[in-house]
Amino acid sequence: MRFPPRMTRIGASAALLSALLVGGTVTANAAGTSAAAVGSICYGDLPSQAYDTLDLIESGGPFPYPQDGTVFQNREGILPSQSSGYYHEYTVKTPGSSTRGARRIVTGEENQEDYYTADHYESFDLIDYDC
């Protein structure tokens, strides 16, 4: 059985608190249209390539794309509002894609939360390491 990355740092109570703080919140994006709520996804339900990305994040790289680890600006306004530099993005490889694809992990460093998006920031799911 794989031991989930960051589990030693996030802990069950922090994951629950993070999920309670962000779950079900609907915000407006920069265009003023309604954005999807931040949902949740079980660690076991992630695509296999997301595990590879989480392992790389945990070990500090090296990352396959130069954009990996850069600051995520949260321009869409879907994730909870934080100061610049709080969130960082990492590519989740998409099999068969000749580009980076649309899948990402976005991390929040202070609370050690990890978000998964399969649709290039149109929606996010907080990764639940307890299920």
C-alpha positions in Angstrom: 0.0 0.0 0.0 1.3 3.4 -0.9 1.7 5.9 1.9 0.2 9.2 0.7 2.7 12.0 0.2 2.4 14.9 2.7 0.3 12.7 5.0 3.0 13.0 7.7 2.7 16.7 7.5 -1.0 17.3 6.9 -2.6 15.0 9.4 -6.2 14.0 9.5 -7.4 17.0 11.5 -5.8 19.5 9.3 -7.3 17.8 6.2 -10.7 17.9 7.8 -10.4 21.5 8.8 -9.2 22.5 5.3 -12.1 20.6 3.8 -14.6 22.3 6.1 -13.1 25.7 5.4 -13.2 25.4 1.6 -15.9 22.9 0.9 -19.1 24.1 -0.8 -18.0 27.7 -1.3 -19.1 29.2 -4.6 -17.1 32.2 -5.8 -17.0 34.3 -8.9 -14.2 34.2 -11.4 -12.5 37.1 -13.0 -15.1 37.2 -15.8 -17.8 37.6 -13.2 -19.5 34.3 -14.0 -20.2 31.7 -11.4 -17.3 29.3 -10.8 -17.6 25.7 -9.6 -17.4 25.0 -5.9 -14.2 23.6 -4.5 -15.0 19.9 -4.0 -13.1 17.0 -2.7 -11.5 13.9 -4.1 -10.3 10.8 -2.3 -6.6 10.2 -2.7 -7.4 6.7 -4.0 -9.5 8.2 -6.8 -6.7 10.3 -8.3 -5.3 9.3 -11.7 -2.0 7.3 -11.4 0.0 10.2 -12.8 -1.2 12.4 -9.9 0.6 10.1 -7.5 3.8 10.6 -9.5 3.4 14.3 -9.2 2.7 14.2 -5.5 5.8 12.0 -5.0 7.9 14.6 -6.8 6.4 17.4 -4.7 7.2 15.5 -1.6 10.8 14.9 -2.6 11.4 18.4 -4.0 11.8 17.3 -7.7 13.3 17.3 -10.2 10.2 18.3 -12.1 9.6 17.5 -15.8 8.4 21.0 -16.8 10.0 24.4 -16.1 6.6 25.8 -14.9 6.3 23.2 -12.1 6.7 24.8 -8.7 5.9 28.3 -9.9 3.5 30.5 -8.1 -0.2 29.9 -8.9 -2.0 33.3 -9.0 -5.5 32.0 -8.3 -6.8 34.5 -10.9 -10.0 32.4 -11.3 -10.8 33.1 -7.6 -12.0 29.5 -6.9 -9.5 28.6 -4.2 -9.6 30.5 -0.9 -8.1 33.9 -1.1 -4.4 34.0 0.1 -1.5 36.3 -0.3 0.6 36.1 -3.5 3.1 33.2 -3.4 0.9 31.0 -1.2 -0.1 28.6 -3.9 2.2 26.7 -6.3 1.3 24.6 -9.3 2.6 21.3 -10.7 1.8 19.4 -13.8 0.0 16.0 -13.7 1.0 14.4 -17.0 -1.8 13.5 -19.4 -1.2 10.3 -21.3 -1.1 10.9 -25.1 -0.9 14.7 -24.8 1.9 16.4 -26.6 1.6 19.4 -24.2 1.4 19.7 -20.5 -2.3 19.0 -20.7 -5.0 20.4 -18.4 -4.3 18.4 -15.2 -2.5 20.1 -12.2 -1.9 19.8 -8.5 -2.0 23.1 -6.7 -0.5 23.2 -3.3 -1.1 25.6 -0.4 2.1 25.7 1.7 1.0 27.1 5.0 -1.8 24.6 5.7 -0.3 21.9 3.5 -3.4 21.5 1.4 -3.3 19.9 -2.0 -5.8 20.6 -4.8 -6.4 18.6 -8.0 -7.8 20.1 -11.2 -8.5 18.0 -14.3 -9.8 21.0 -16.3 -7.1 23.6 -16.2 -8.3 25.6 -13.2 -12.0 25.6 -14.0 -12.7 23.5 -10.9 -10.7 22.2 -8.0 -11.0 19.3 -5.6 -9.2 19.2 -2.2 -7.3 15.9 -2.0 -8.7 13.9 1.0 -5.9 11.6 2.2 -8.2 9.8 4.7 -10.3 7.9 2.2 
